Amino acid sequence: MKTAILLHGMPSEAGYYDPSRQSQSNEHWFPWLQHELIIRDILTQTPEWPKPYAPDYSEWLKLFNQFTVDEDTILVGHSMGAGFLVRWLSENDVKVGKVVLVAPSFHQPKQAVGDFLDFELDPNMAAKTKGLVVFYSDDDSDRIMQSVSDLRENVANAGFHEFHGHGHFVFSHMGTREFPELLEETLR
């Protein structure tokens, strides 16, 4: 059975506890993408990270390990969710389906993320997938652009898709909750 796991990023603590906001898995394009995959008979999960405003890799890994991940699993990560996938792919001998990293973030101040991003980038991580593609926008932050640059320079056979004016791929930057290019890439 085809499956997909969509991984959100790291909100601010105030944003996380703001009762007027949706949960992280229900913000931006996540619900739209999940629905589009489900109606194509791809069982799709969008888990909520524990305390995502203060990411703890071992805690995130415990949650992620509750899912079966194999060559029929599509993985989509946004921001720190993508950073999690980069570390997970770098540290594990696995075979997975398509992987799409949206605005990957793995250059964050240590005081903000502790040892979450203490790992060696595996230059062969794309070979563990049925395709590794990085989505980024030309107007995202310097930290995101540094992560994209590191992937481009150090990971063999990764694909890159540059967008213009999409910022950090959040609703306030994109002005829409639909993300057809991401759907198309996950299905390719």
C-alpha positions as CSV (number, residue, x, y, z in Angstrom):
1,M,0.0,0.0,0.0
2,K,1.3,3.5,-0.9
3,T,1.6,5.8,2.1
4,A,2.8,9.3,2.8
5,I,4.0,11.1,5.9
6,L,3.9,14.9,5.9
7,L,6.2,16.6,8.6
8,H,5.6,20.1,9.7
9,G,8.3,22.4,11.0
10,M,9.2,24.5,14.1
11,P,6.7,27.2,15.2
12,S,7.4,29.8,17.8
13,E,6.2,28.9,21.3
14,A,3.7,31.7,21.2
15,G,2.4,30.6,17.9
16,Y,2.1,27.0,19.0
17,Y,0.0,28.0,22.1
18,D,-2.1,30.6,20.3
19,P,-5.7,29.3,20.6
20,S,-6.7,31.3,17.4
21,R,-4.3,29.3,15.2
22,Q,-4.7,25.8,13.8
23,S,-2.5,23.0,14.9
24,Q,0.7,22.7,12.9
25,S,-0.5,19.8,10.9
26,N,-3.6,21.8,9.9
27,E,-1.8,25.0,8.8
28,H,-0.6,26.2,5.4
29,W,-0.8,23.5,2.6
30,F,-0.7,20.4,4.8
31,P,-4.5,19.7,4.9
32,W,-4.9,20.3,1.2
33,L,-1.9,18.0,0.3
34,Q,-3.1,15.3,2.7
35,H,-6.6,15.4,1.2
36,E,-5.2,15.3,-2.4
37,L,-3.1,12.2,-1.6
38,I,-5.9,10.4,0.3
39,I,-8.3,10.8,-2.7
40,R,-5.6,9.1,-4.8
41,D,-5.6,6.1,-2.4
42,I,-2.4,7.1,-0.7
43,L,-2.8,6.7,3.1
44,T,-1.4,10.0,4.4
45,Q,-0.5,10.9,8.0
46,T,0.5,14.4,9.3
47,P,1.7,13.8,12.8
48,E,2.1,16.6,15.4
49,W,5.6,16.8,16.7
50,P,5.9,17.0,20.5
51,K,6.8,20.5,21.6
52,P,7.9,21.5,18.1
53,Y,8.9,25.0,19.3
54,A,11.8,23.3,21.2
55,P,12.7,20.4,18.9
56,D,14.2,17.3,20.5
57,Y,15.4,14.9,17.9
58,S,15.1,11.8,20.1
59,E,11.4,12.7,20.9
60,W,10.6,13.4,17.3
61,L,12.3,10.1,16.3
62,K,10.2,8.2,18.8
63,L,7.1,9.5,17.1
64,F,8.4,9.0,13.6
65,N,9.4,5.4,14.3
66,Q,5.7,4.6,15.1
67,F,5.1,4.7,11.3
68,T,6.1,2.0,8.8
69,V,8.4,3.7,6.3
70,D,9.5,1.7,3.2
71,E,9.9,2.1,-0.5
72,D,6.2,2.8,-0.9
73,T,6.3,5.7,1.5
74,I,6.4,9.3,0.3
75,L,8.0,11.7,2.8
76,V,7.4,15.4,2.7
77,G,9.1,17.7,5.2
78,H,8.7,21.4,5.6
79,S,11.4,23.5,7.3
80,M,12.6,21.7,10.5
81,G,10.4,18.7,9.4
82,A,12.7,18.6,6.3
83,G,15.7,19.1,8.6
84,F,14.5,16.0,10.5
85,L,14.3,14.0,7.3
86,V,17.8,15.1,6.2
87,R,19.2,13.9,9.5
88,W,17.1,10.7,9.5
89,L,18.2,9.8,6.0
90,S,21.8,10.7,6.8
91,E,21.9,8.4,9.8
92,N,19.9,5.4,8.7
93,D,20.4,2.6,6.2
94,V,16.9,2.7,4.6
95,K,15.1,2.6,1.3
96,V,12.1,4.9,1.0
97,G,9.9,6.3,-1.7
98,K,9.9,9.9,-3.0
99,V,11.3,12.5,-0.6
100,V,10.4,16.2,-1.0
101,L,12.1,18.8,1.2
102,V,10.3,22.1,1.3
103,A,12.4,25.0,2.6
104,P,14.7,22.6,4.4
105,S,16.1,23.9,7.6
106,F,19.2,22.5,9.2
107,H,21.1,25.7,10.0
108,Q,19.6,27.0,13.2
109,P,21.3,28.5,16.3
110,K,22.2,25.8,18.8
111,Q,20.4,27.7,21.6
112,A,17.2,27.3,19.6
113,V,17.5,23.6,18.7
114,G,20.1,22.0,21.0
115,D,21.7,18.9,19.4
116,F,18.8,18.4,17.0
117,L,21.0,19.2,14.0
118,D,24.2,17.6,15.2
119,F,24.8,15.1,12.4
120,E,27.0,14.5,9.3
121,L,25.2,15.1,6.0
122,D,25.2,11.9,3.9
123,P,26.3,12.7,0.4
124,N,24.5,9.5,-0.8
125,M,21.2,10.1,0.9
126,A,19.3,10.5,-2.5
127,A,20.3,6.9,-3.3
128,K,18.2,5.8,-0.4
129,T,15.1,7.3,-2.0
130,K,13.0,7.0,-5.2
131,G,13.9,10.6,-5.8
132,L,15.0,13.4,-3.5
133,V,13.8,16.9,-4.5
134,V,14.3,20.2,-2.7
135,F,11.8,23.0,-3.1
136,Y,13.0,26.5,-2.2
137,S,12.1,30.1,-2.8
138,D,14.5,32.8,-3.8
139,D,13.1,35.1,-1.0
140,D,13.4,32.7,1.9
141,S,15.8,33.4,4.9
142,D,19.6,33.1,4.7
143,R,19.5,30.0,7.0
144,I,17.2,28.2,4.5
145,M,19.3,29.3,1.6
146,Q,22.4,27.9,3.4
147,S,20.7,24.6,3.9
148,V,19.8,24.4,0.2
149,S,23.3,25.4,-0.8
150,D,24.7,22.6,1.5
151,L,22.4,20.0,-0.1
152,R,23.2,21.2,-3.6
153,E,27.0,21.1,-3.0
154,N,27.1,17.9,-1.0
155,V,24.3,15.5,-2.0
156,A,24.6,13.6,-5.2
157,N,21.6,13.2,-7.5
158,A,19.2,15.5,-5.6
159,G,16.8,17.6,-7.7
160,F,16.1,21.3,-7.0
161,H,13.1,23.4,-7.8
162,E,13.4,27.1,-7.3
163,F,10.3,29.2,-6.8
164,H,10.0,33.0,-6.9
165,G,8.1,34.9,-4.2
166,H,7.0,31.9,-2.1
167,G,9.0,32.9,0.9
168,H,9.0,30.1,3.5
169,F,6.1,28.3,1.8
170,V,3.6,29.3,4.5
171,F,0.1,30.7,3.8
172,S,1.1,34.3,4.6
173,H,3.8,34.1,2.0
174,M,2.1,32.1,-0.7
175,G,-1.4,33.5,-0.3
176,T,-3.0,30.1,-0.9
177,R,-3.4,26.8,0.8
178,E,-3.1,24.8,-2.4
179,F,0.4,23.7,-3.6
180,P,-0.1,21.9,-6.9
181,E,3.6,21.7,-7.7
182,L,4.2,19.8,-4.5
183,L,1.4,17.4,-5.3
184,E,2.7,16.8,-8.8
185,E,6.2,16.2,-7.5
186,T,5.1,13.7,-4.8
187,L,3.2,11.7,-7.4
188,R,6.0,11.8,-10.0
